[in-house]
């Protein structure tokens, strides 16, 4: 499936995901299913560029046959990306310095109307004033928010390497810096629904005078949206880029009770057991009243130490991008906690990927 959508099959594929999730995690309770748009839902898209005689066009490779497939439009991508693709390629073809040795084009769009386009080359562009002027004209003529030129060990910004997304949840608008080449939720419509559900769990089940600790916080996506339901929030993230974005987002959203530290999940586990870390020199862990932990781990799920640490908290809010590792982790967690509510978020329609959430309370 290469950029295609099948709206007529959307409900059937969603039912299959729901059945598979319930089979993997049989103790799910109060399962809420959050649908995606059936087309124009991906805010990120990456395409290789193929040069064939006088023609230059986008391609993707079929994962099964490994053959290249020409892509002219992408109804899977948000409408702004789908509409820009042919116009951008026509403009690139018309300017030799932009077309020559162009290897890949990446798009990053937002619901708020911003667009970032990255042009990746197999040639040097750092000292090429002709390329710079042509890229600037391309940006201006097509109304692109930012253009990035990349080549080996080269990165040229016109004018910045991020977009600013605005997600509407409940009666609020949350502002998020999304940096090129860093993790962001690709389906912004469903991302809003994920924030809604997480906030609902916090509002319904936690003591607002208690504190929250979050692992794998990324750019502060969830911790910022959850912060109003807790006295204080401590969030950890290992990526330096994501930590910087989180600091930007904390200020942009005027959140005053959230602290983000650059630490791995295993390190914060050790810190909670009494081990000292210089990065926590300004954080008085003992002063926090952590009753709730939020985890949104990578596809590998929780490591053994973190899984044990998670079970020490009264409330667990677990967002998963892999139902198999979620099921594995819950085998241990359910020895001490029970699932109160659960959710399926269809971040990736027409694929096997399942994004889900569970809220657990200590038995």
MORAHU-V504740 format. One record per residue. N is the residue number from 1. RES is the residue in three letters. PSI is psi in radians with two decimals (NA if undefined). OMEGA is omega in radians with two decimals (NA if undefined). D_FIRST is the distance of its C-alpha to the first C-alpha in Angstrom with 1 decimal. Layout:
BEGIN
n={N | N}
res={RES | RES}
psi={PSI | PSI}
omega={OMEGA | OMEGA}
d_first={D_FIRST | D_FIRST}
END
This chain:
BEGIN
n={1 | 2 | 3 | 4 | 5 | 6 | 7 | 8 | 9 | 10 | 11 | 12 | 13 | 14 | 15 | 16 | 17 | 18 | 19 | 20 | 21 | 22 | 23 | 24 | 25 | 26 | 27 | 28 | 29 | 30 | 31 | 32 | 33 | 34 | 35 | 36 | 37 | 38 | 39 | 40 | 41 | 42 | 43 | 44 | 45 | 46 | 47 | 48 | 49 | 50 | 51 | 52 | 53 | 54 | 55 | 56 | 57 | 58 | 59 | 60 | 61 | 62 | 63 | 64 | 65 | 66 | 67 | 68 | 69 | 70 | 71 | 72 | 73 | 74 | 75 | 76 | 77 | 78 | 79 | 80 | 81 | 82 | 83 | 84 | 85 | 86 | 87 | 88 | 89 | 90 | 91 | 92 | 93 | 94 | 95 | 96 | 97 | 98 | 99 | 100 | 101 | 102 | 103 | 104 | 105 | 106 | 107 | 108 | 109 | 110 | 111 | 112 | 113 | 114 | 115 | 116 | 117 | 118 | 119 | 120 | 121 | 122 | 123 | 124 | 125 | 126 | 127 | 128 | 129 | 130 | 131 | 132 | 133 | 134 | 135 | 136 | 137 | 138 | 139 | 140 | 141 | 142 | 143 | 144 | 145 | 146 | 147 | 148 | 149 | 150 | 151 | 152 | 153 | 154 | 155 | 156 | 157 | 158 | 159 | 160 | 161 | 162 | 163 | 164 | 165 | 166 | 167 | 168 | 169 | 170 | 171 | 172 | 173 | 174 | 175 | 176 | 177 | 178 | 179 | 180 | 181 | 182 | 183 | 184 | 185 | 186 | 187 | 188 | 189 | 190 | 191 | 192 | 193 | 194 | 195 | 196 | 197 | 198 | 199 | 200 | 201 | 202 | 203 | 204 | 205 | 206 | 207 | 208 | 209 | 210 | 211 | 212 | 213 | 214 | 215 | 216 | 217 | 218 | 219 | 220 | 221 | 222 | 223 | 224 | 225 | 226 | 227 | 228 | 229 | 230 | 231 | 232 | 233 | 234 | 235 | 236 | 237 | 238 | 239 | 240 | 241 | 242 | 243 | 244 | 245 | 246 | 247 | 248 | 249 | 250 | 251 | 252 | 253 | 254 | 255 | 256 | 257 | 258 | 259 | 260 | 261 | 262 | 263 | 264 | 265 | 266 | 267 | 268 | 269 | 270 | 271 | 272 | 273 | 274 | 275 | 276 | 277 | 278 | 279 | 280 | 281 | 282 | 283 | 284 | 285 | 286 | 287 | 288 | 289 | 290 | 291 | 292 | 293 | 294 | 295 | 296 | 297 | 298 | 299 | 300 | 301 | 302 | 303 | 304 | 305 | 306 | 307 | 308 | 309 | 310 | 311 | 312 | 313 | 314 | 315 | 316 | 317 | 318 | 319 | 320 | 321 | 322 | 323 | 324 | 325 | 326 | 327 | 328 | 329 | 330 | 331 | 332 | 333 | 334 | 335 | 336 | 337 | 338 | 339 | 340 | 341 | 342 | 343 | 344 | 345 | 346 | 347 | 348 | 349 | 350 | 351 | 352 | 353 | 354 | 355 | 356 | 357 | 358 | 359 | 360 | 361 | 362 | 363}
res={UNK | UNK | UNK | UNK | UNK | UNK | UNK | UNK | UNK | UNK | UNK | UNK | UNK | UNK | UNK | UNK | UNK | UNK | UNK | UNK | UNK | UNK | UNK | UNK | UNK | UNK | UNK | UNK | UNK | UNK | UNK | UNK | UNK | UNK | UNK | UNK | UNK | UNK | UNK | UNK | UNK | UNK | UNK | UNK | UNK | UNK | UNK | UNK | UNK | UNK | UNK | UNK | UNK | UNK | UNK | UNK | UNK | UNK | UNK | UNK | UNK | UNK | UNK | UNK | UNK | UNK | UNK | UNK | UNK | UNK | UNK | UNK | UNK | UNK | UNK | UNK | UNK | UNK | UNK | UNK | UNK | UNK | UNK | UNK | UNK | UNK | UNK | UNK | UNK | UNK | UNK | UNK | UNK | UNK | UNK | UNK | UNK | UNK | UNK | UNK | UNK | UNK | UNK | UNK | UNK | UNK | UNK | UNK | UNK | UNK | UNK | UNK | UNK | UNK | UNK | UNK | UNK | UNK | UNK | UNK | UNK | UNK | UNK | UNK | UNK | UNK | UNK | UNK | UNK | UNK | UNK | UNK | UNK | UNK | UNK | UNK | UNK | UNK | UNK | UNK | UNK | UNK | UNK | UNK | UNK | UNK | UNK | UNK | UNK | UNK | UNK | UNK | UNK | UNK | UNK | UNK | UNK | UNK | UNK | UNK | UNK | UNK | UNK | UNK | UNK | UNK | UNK | UNK | UNK | UNK | UNK | UNK | UNK | UNK | UNK | UNK | UNK | UNK | UNK | UNK | UNK | UNK | UNK | UNK | UNK | UNK | UNK | UNK | UNK | UNK | UNK | UNK | UNK | UNK | UNK | UNK | UNK | UNK | UNK | UNK | UNK | UNK | UNK | UNK | UNK | UNK | UNK | UNK | UNK | UNK | UNK | UNK | UNK | UNK | UNK | UNK | UNK | UNK | UNK | UNK | UNK | UNK | UNK | UNK | UNK | UNK | UNK | UNK | UNK | UNK | UNK | UNK | UNK | UNK | UNK | UNK | UNK | UNK | UNK | UNK | UNK | UNK | UNK | UNK | UNK | UNK | UNK | UNK | UNK | UNK | UNK | UNK | UNK | UNK | UNK | UNK | UNK | UNK | UNK | UNK | UNK | UNK | UNK | UNK | UNK | UNK | UNK | UNK | UNK | UNK | UNK | UNK | UNK | UNK | UNK | UNK | UNK | UNK | UNK | UNK | UNK | UNK | UNK | UNK | UNK | UNK | UNK | UNK | UNK | UNK | UNK | UNK | UNK | UNK | UNK | UNK | UNK | UNK | UNK | UNK | UNK | UNK | UNK | UNK | UNK | UNK | UNK | UNK | UNK | UNK | UNK | UNK | UNK | UNK | UNK | UNK | UNK | UNK | UNK | UNK | UNK | UNK | UNK | UNK | UNK | UNK | UNK | UNK | UNK | UNK | UNK | UNK | UNK | UNK | UNK | UNK | UNK | UNK | UNK | UNK | UNK | UNK | UNK | UNK | UNK | UNK | UNK | UNK | UNK | UNK | UNK | UNK | UNK | UNK | UNK | UNK | UNK | UNK | UNK | UNK | UNK | UNK | UNK}
psi={1.93 | 1.60 | 0.02 | 2.72 | 2.71 | 1.26 | -0.57 | -0.35 | 0.08 | -0.88 | -0.62 | -0.74 | -0.55 | -0.70 | -0.69 | -0.71 | -0.75 | -0.79 | -0.71 | -0.72 | -0.76 | -0.52 | -0.66 | -0.63 | 1.48 | -0.28 | 0.28 | 2.41 | 2.59 | 0.88 | 2.05 | 2.35 | 2.12 | 1.99 | 2.78 | 2.88 | 2.56 | -0.14 | 2.84 | 1.03 | -0.33 | 2.19 | -0.04 | 2.46 | 2.46 | 2.33 | 2.34 | 2.74 | 2.31 | 2.33 | 2.17 | 1.70 | -2.22 | -0.08 | 2.53 | 2.30 | 2.86 | 2.58 | 2.79 | 2.79 | 2.28 | 2.19 | -0.42 | -0.87 | -0.30 | 0.16 | 2.64 | 2.51 | 2.21 | 2.37 | 2.03 | -0.63 | 2.79 | 1.54 | -0.19 | -0.57 | 2.76 | 2.72 | -0.61 | -0.69 | -0.81 | -0.70 | -0.60 | -0.53 | -0.98 | -0.64 | -0.76 | -0.79 | -0.69 | -0.70 | -0.64 | -0.77 | -0.56 | -0.23 | 1.83 | -0.70 | -0.46 | -0.57 | -0.66 | 2.14 | 0.47 | 2.21 | -0.62 | 2.63 | 2.23 | 2.49 | 2.45 | 2.00 | 2.93 | 2.79 | -0.44 | -0.04 | 0.10 | 2.69 | 2.28 | 2.26 | 2.24 | 2.19 | 2.09 | 2.24 | 2.72 | 0.85 | 2.84 | 2.38 | -0.04 | -0.71 | 0.29 | 1.67 | -0.55 | -0.77 | -0.78 | -0.81 | -0.68 | -0.71 | -0.67 | -0.72 | -0.69 | -0.81 | -0.83 | -0.78 | -0.62 | -0.01 | 0.59 | 2.35 | -0.85 | 2.54 | 2.38 | 2.33 | 2.26 | 2.48 | -3.09 | 2.04 | 0.42 | 2.46 | 2.03 | 2.22 | 2.28 | 1.38 | -0.21 | 2.88 | 0.50 | 2.84 | 2.87 | 2.02 | 2.63 | 2.00 | 2.24 | 2.10 | 2.26 | -2.20 | 0.39 | 2.78 | 2.11 | 2.37 | 2.24 | 2.17 | 2.26 | 1.96 | 2.42 | 2.40 | 0.23 | 2.86 | 2.29 | 2.71 | 2.17 | -0.38 | 1.63 | -0.60 | -0.78 | -0.56 | -0.67 | -0.68 | -0.59 | -0.75 | -0.69 | -0.85 | -0.75 | -0.74 | -0.66 | -0.71 | -0.79 | -0.79 | -0.61 | -0.63 | -0.21 | 2.75 | 2.06 | -0.21 | -0.10 | 3.08 | 2.75 | 2.42 | 2.37 | 2.37 | 2.62 | 0.90 | -0.19 | -2.26 | 0.30 | 0.27 | -0.99 | -0.72 | -0.65 | -0.79 | -0.47 | -0.24 | -0.55 | -0.24 | 0.13 | 2.75 | -0.89 | 2.72 | 2.29 | 2.13 | 2.53 | 2.59 | 2.43 | -0.43 | 2.17 | -0.74 | -0.77 | -0.65 | -0.75 | -0.73 | -0.69 | -0.71 | -0.72 | -0.80 | -0.60 | -0.79 | -0.74 | -0.56 | 0.06 | 0.80 | 2.23 | -0.11 | 0.38 | 2.27 | 2.29 | 2.28 | 2.56 | 1.67 | 2.61 | 2.78 | -0.70 | -0.57 | -0.73 | -0.54 | -0.78 | -0.66 | -0.69 | -0.35 | 0.05 | -0.11 | 2.43 | 2.55 | 2.39 | -0.57 | -0.22 | 0.29 | -0.57 | 0.16 | 2.10 | 1.53 | -0.64 | -0.37 | -0.17 | 2.55 | 1.30 | 2.04 | -0.34 | 2.43 | 2.43 | 2.24 | 2.40 | 1.26 | 2.93 | -3.13 | -0.45 | -0.18 | -2.73 | 2.45 | 2.97 | -0.77 | -0.77 | -0.65 | -0.71 | -0.69 | -0.70 | -0.65 | -0.12 | -0.18 | 2.65 | -0.73 | 2.43 | 2.18 | 1.92 | 2.03 | 2.25 | 2.45 | 0.17 | 1.81 | -0.46 | -0.80 | -0.50 | -0.84 | -0.74 | -0.81 | -0.65 | -0.40 | -0.72 | -0.76 | -0.61 | -0.06 | -0.45 | -0.30 | 2.76 | 2.56 | 2.22 | -0.81 | 2.78 | 2.87 | 2.63 | 2.23 | 2.05 | 1.24 | -0.55 | 1.31 | 2.61 | 0.26 | 3.03 | -0.14 | 2.39 | 2.17 | 2.30 | 2.95 | 2.51 | 2.47 | 2.18 | 2.56 | 2.61 | 2.41 | NA}
omega={-3.05 | 3.10 | -3.08 | 3.02 | -3.09 | -3.07 | -3.12 | -3.14 | -2.99 | -3.07 | 3.13 | 3.14 | 3.11 | 3.09 | 3.11 | 3.12 | 3.12 | 3.14 | -3.13 | 3.12 | -3.13 | 3.08 | 3.14 | -3.11 | -3.00 | -3.09 | 3.12 | 3.10 | 3.05 | -3.08 | 3.04 | -3.13 | -3.11 | -3.07 | 2.98 | 2.85 | -3.10 | 3.04 | 3.13 | -3.08 | -3.10 | -3.14 | 3.07 | 3.09 | -3.14 | -3.11 | 2.93 | 3.12 | -3.10 | 3.11 | -3.09 | -3.08 | 3.13 | -3.08 | 2.98 | -3.06 | 3.08 | 3.01 | 2.89 | 3.13 | 3.09 | -3.05 | -3.12 | -3.08 | -3.09 | 3.12 | 3.13 | 3.14 | 3.13 | 3.13 | 3.09 | 3.08 | -3.10 | -3.13 | 3.02 | -3.13 | 3.09 | -3.01 | -3.11 | 3.10 | -3.12 | -3.14 | -3.09 | -3.01 | -3.11 | 3.13 | 3.12 | -3.11 | 3.09 | 3.13 | 3.12 | -3.12 | -3.08 | -3.09 | -3.03 | -3.08 | 3.08 | -3.08 | -3.00 | 3.08 | 2.99 | -2.99 | -3.05 | 3.05 | 3.10 | 3.12 | 3.01 | -3.07 | 3.12 | 3.01 | -3.10 | 3.02 | 3.12 | -3.11 | 3.05 | 3.12 | 3.10 | 3.10 | -3.06 | -3.00 | 2.96 | 3.06 | 3.10 | 3.10 | -2.99 | -3.08 | -3.04 | -3.13 | 3.13 | 3.09 | -3.11 | -3.13 | -3.14 | 3.12 | 3.10 | 3.11 | 3.10 | 3.13 | -3.10 | -3.06 | -3.07 | 3.11 | 3.13 | -3.09 | -3.13 | 3.03 | 3.06 | 3.00 | 3.13 | 2.97 | -3.09 | 3.13 | -3.14 | 3.10 | -3.12 | -3.06 | 3.01 | 0.26 | -3.10 | -3.07 | 3.12 | 2.94 | 3.11 | 3.13 | 3.06 | -3.10 | -3.13 | -3.12 | -3.04 | 3.12 | -3.07 | 3.00 | 3.14 | -3.06 | -3.10 | 2.96 | 3.12 | -3.03 | 3.07 | 3.09 | 3.02 | -3.04 | 2.94 | 3.09 | -3.04 | -3.09 | -3.00 | 3.11 | 3.11 | 3.09 | 3.09 | 3.14 | 3.08 | 3.10 | 3.11 | -3.10 | 3.13 | 3.11 | 3.12 | 3.10 | -3.14 | -3.11 | -3.04 | -2.88 | -3.03 | 3.06 | -3.09 | 3.09 | 3.13 | -3.07 | -3.13 | 2.96 | -3.13 | 3.03 | 3.11 | -2.97 | 3.13 | -3.12 | 3.13 | -3.05 | -3.11 | -3.04 | 3.10 | -3.11 | -3.11 | -2.93 | -3.08 | -3.12 | -3.14 | 3.06 | 3.10 | 3.12 | 3.00 | -3.09 | -3.12 | -3.14 | -3.09 | -3.09 | 3.13 | 3.13 | -3.13 | 3.10 | 3.11 | 3.10 | 3.12 | 3.12 | 3.06 | -3.06 | 3.08 | 3.14 | -3.10 | -3.13 | 3.08 | 3.10 | -3.03 | -3.08 | -3.09 | 3.06 | 3.10 | 3.11 | 3.14 | -3.14 | 3.03 | 3.14 | -3.13 | 3.13 | 3.12 | 3.04 | 3.13 | 3.13 | 3.13 | 3.09 | 3.03 | 3.13 | -3.09 | 3.11 | 3.12 | -3.11 | 3.10 | -3.09 | -3.11 | -3.12 | 3.11 | -3.08 | -3.07 | -3.10 | -3.12 | 3.06 | -3.09 | 3.04 | -3.04 | 3.03 | 3.09 | 3.11 | 3.07 | -2.98 | 3.03 | -3.05 | -3.14 | -3.13 | -3.08 | 3.01 | -3.03 | -3.11 | -3.12 | 3.12 | 3.09 | -3.13 | -3.13 | -3.08 | 3.13 | -3.06 | -3.12 | -3.08 | 3.12 | 3.04 | -2.99 | 3.00 | -3.03 | 3.02 | -3.12 | -3.07 | 3.13 | 3.13 | 3.02 | 3.14 | 3.11 | -3.12 | -3.08 | 3.07 | 3.12 | -3.05 | -3.11 | 3.01 | -3.11 | -3.06 | 3.06 | 3.13 | 3.12 | 3.10 | -3.14 | -3.09 | 2.99 | 3.14 | -3.06 | 3.14 | -2.98 | 3.13 | 3.05 | 3.03 | 3.11 | -3.05 | 3.12 | 3.01 | -3.06 | 3.12 | 3.02 | 3.00 | -3.09 | 3.05 | 3.12 | 3.14 | NA}
d_first={0.0 | 3.8 | 6.3 | 6.0 | 8.3 | 10.1 | 13.6 | 15.2 | 13.4 | 14.0 | 17.3 | 16.5 | 13.8 | 16.4 | 19.1 | 17.4 | 17.2 | 20.8 | 22.0 | 20.5 | 22.1 | 25.3 | 25.4 | 25.1 | 27.6 | 30.0 | 32.5 | 30.3 | 32.6 | 32.1 | 28.3 | 27.1 | 23.6 | 22.4 | 19.6 | 17.3 | 17.0 | 14.3 | 13.4 | 14.7 | 15.0 | 14.0 | 17.2 | 16.1 | 13.9 | 14.4 | 14.0 | 15.8 | 18.2 | 19.0 | 22.6 | 23.4 | 26.9 | 27.5 | 23.8 | 21.9 | 18.3 | 15.3 | 12.8 | 10.0 | 9.9 | 7.6 | 8.6 | 9.9 | 11.6 | 12.3 | 12.6 | 12.3 | 10.4 | 12.5 | 11.6 | 14.5 | 13.5 | 11.1 | 11.8 | 10.1 | 13.1 | 16.6 | 18.4 | 20.6 | 17.9 | 16.2 | 19.7 | 20.9 | 18.4 | 19.9 | 23.4 | 23.2 | 22.1 | 24.9 | 27.3 | 26.4 | 26.8 | 30.2 | 31.6 | 31.9 | 32.5 | 29.2 | 27.2 | 29.0 | 27.1 | 24.5 | 21.8 | 19.4 | 19.2 | 18.5 | 18.8 | 20.3 | 21.4 | 23.4 | 24.4 | 27.8 | 26.8 | 26.9 | 24.6 | 24.5 | 23.2 | 23.5 | 24.1 | 24.0 | 26.3 | 27.6 | 31.1 | 33.6 | 33.7 | 36.2 | 39.3 | 37.8 | 39.4 | 38.0 | 34.4 | 35.4 | 37.0 | 34.1 | 31.6 | 34.1 | 34.3 | 30.5 | 30.5 | 33.4 | 32.4 | 28.9 | 30.0 | 27.9 | 29.4 | 29.1 | 28.1 | 28.0 | 28.5 | 27.8 | 28.9 | 30.3 | 32.5 | 32.5 | 31.4 | 32.7 | 32.5 | 32.8 | 33.9 | 32.3 | 29.4 | 28.5 | 27.8 | 29.5 | 27.5 | 29.5 | 28.3 | 30.3 | 31.2 | 34.1 | 36.6 | 35.8 | 33.8 | 32.7 | 32.4 | 30.1 | 30.0 | 26.5 | 26.9 | 24.6 | 23.1 | 24.3 | 22.6 | 22.0 | 20.2 | 17.0 | 17.2 | 20.7 | 21.1 | 20.5 | 22.6 | 25.5 | 25.2 | 25.3 | 28.4 | 29.9 | 29.6 | 30.9 | 33.8 | 34.6 | 34.9 | 37.3 | 39.2 | 39.7 | 40.4 | 41.8 | 45.3 | 45.1 | 48.0 | 46.0 | 43.7 | 40.0 | 38.7 | 35.0 | 33.2 | 30.2 | 30.8 | 28.8 | 29.9 | 31.9 | 29.2 | 30.5 | 34.0 | 34.9 | 33.8 | 35.6 | 38.7 | 40.8 | 40.9 | 42.5 | 45.7 | 44.1 | 40.7 | 40.3 | 36.8 | 35.8 | 33.1 | 33.0 | 31.2 | 33.8 | 31.5 | 30.5 | 34.2 | 35.2 | 32.6 | 33.9 | 37.4 | 36.4 | 34.8 | 37.8 | 40.1 | 37.9 | 37.9 | 41.6 | 41.1 | 44.3 | 43.9 | 40.9 | 41.3 | 38.5 | 39.3 | 37.5 | 37.5 | 35.2 | 35.0 | 37.3 | 39.8 | 40.2 | 40.6 | 43.4 | 44.9 | 45.1 | 47.0 | 49.5 | 48.4 | 49.0 | 46.7 | 47.7 | 44.6 | 46.0 | 49.5 | 49.3 | 47.7 | 50.1 | 47.9 | 50.9 | 51.2 | 47.9 | 47.7 | 44.2 | 43.4 | 39.7 | 37.0 | 33.4 | 30.8 | 27.1 | 26.6 | 23.8 | 21.5 | 24.5 | 26.5 | 30.2 | 32.5 | 35.6 | 38.0 | 35.9 | 35.3 | 39.0 | 39.7 | 37.4 | 39.5 | 42.6 | 41.7 | 42.4 | 39.1 | 35.6 | 32.6 | 29.6 | 26.1 | 23.5 | 19.9 | 20.1 | 21.6 | 22.7 | 24.9 | 26.0 | 27.2 | 29.0 | 30.7 | 31.8 | 33.7 | 36.1 | 36.0 | 36.8 | 40.0 | 41.4 | 39.2 | 37.8 | 34.7 | 35.9 | 32.7 | 29.0 | 25.8 | 22.0 | 20.2 | 16.6 | 15.7 | 12.0 | 10.9 | 8.2 | 8.4 | 11.5 | 13.4 | 16.6 | 19.1 | 22.6 | 26.2 | 29.5 | 33.1 | 35.8 | 39.6 | 42.1 | 43.6}
END
